[in-house]
Amino acid sequence: MHGKTERGLDYTPLFRFLLSKVGLDWNEVYSEATSRLDKPEPIFWIVALNEDDKEDYVRVGESTYFSGLYINSDGKLKLSNPELSAKDMTPACSCCTHTLNGKVFGTD
């Protein structure tokens, strides 16, 4: 018997799509995102359903990070920490290229 193995799935386009929709109505963003996906779970890797669960950033790979998102009380998609940028991040090691939202950090 062989289990279902999911290899090579890259959700970077999804995460960039979600980041581009900050400030918009969550129900519309969610509807558009799920219409293009095989499953909705990866959306919630970076989107918290309420403010209490939000994170400033989320690690989605060995050295890949994305800004955390959440749904505010008005039903809008918001950045958990709008001030966060790649220059605020510190790499976990010196052997990898680390990114936040596609921007390299820790190469100074």
N, C-alpha and C positions, 0 to 999 in steps of 0.2 A: 504494500500500500504506500502511496505517496501522498503527502499533504499538499495543499495548495500553497505554492511558494510565489511570492510577489517580489520579483527582482527588477531593478532598473526603473522603479517608479520615481519620477522627479516632479515634485509638487511646487517647484520654484515659480512656474507661471501662475499657479493658483495664488500663492502668497503675494506675488507682485500685483495680481488683479485685486486682491483684498485690500492691499495697501493703497491702491489707486482709488478705492471707493470710500475712503475715510470721510466722514461727514454726511454720507448718504443714508437713506432709509435701509435698515438691516433686512427687512423682509424682501425688498427688491434685490438687494445684493445677494442674499442667500439663494433666492430663486434662480437668479442668473448663474451663480456659481454651481449649484447642484445640477443644473441642466447640462453642464459640460463634464461632469464627473461620473466615475463609476461608483463612487460611494462618498457620502458627506463627511466622514470622520476626519479627514485631513484638515478640513476647515477649522475644526475645533482644536487643532494643535496650536494655533496662534490666536484664535478668537475665544475670549471668555464670555459666557452668557450674561454675566453681571459684574459689577464693579468690584465686589468682594473677591472674585477669583482672578482678577487681571494680574498680569506679569509685565514688567517693563520690556523684557525680551524673552525669546524662546529659542532654545537650541534645537535645530531640526536635522542636524547632521553632525559629523565629527567636529567640524570647525565652522559650521554655517549657522548664523543666528538671524532671526527676523524680529522686528518690533512687535511687541504684544499688542493685541487689539481687544476691545470689549464693546458690548452693546450698552449704551447709556439708558437712563430711565425714559428718555424720549424715543427710544427705538432706533437711534443712530449709531453707526459704526464709528468708534473713536480709537485713537492711539492711547495706549496705557500711559506712556510717557512721551509727550510730543517734543520734549527737549533732548531726548536721547539721540546721539549720533555715533558714528563709527569711532570718532576720536575719544569718546568716553569709555570705550571698551578696552579690555586688557586680554591678550591671547592666553590660552591655557598652556601653550607650549611654543617653542621657537621653530619647530620643524614644519608646521602646517601654515597654510594661508588661511587666515580667519576673515570672515566677512559678516557684516551686518547689513541686511537689505541689499546685498550685492556690492557693498563698498568695503574694500580691504581695510583692515585695521591691524595695528601692532607691527608695522614695518619701519618704524622710525629708527 
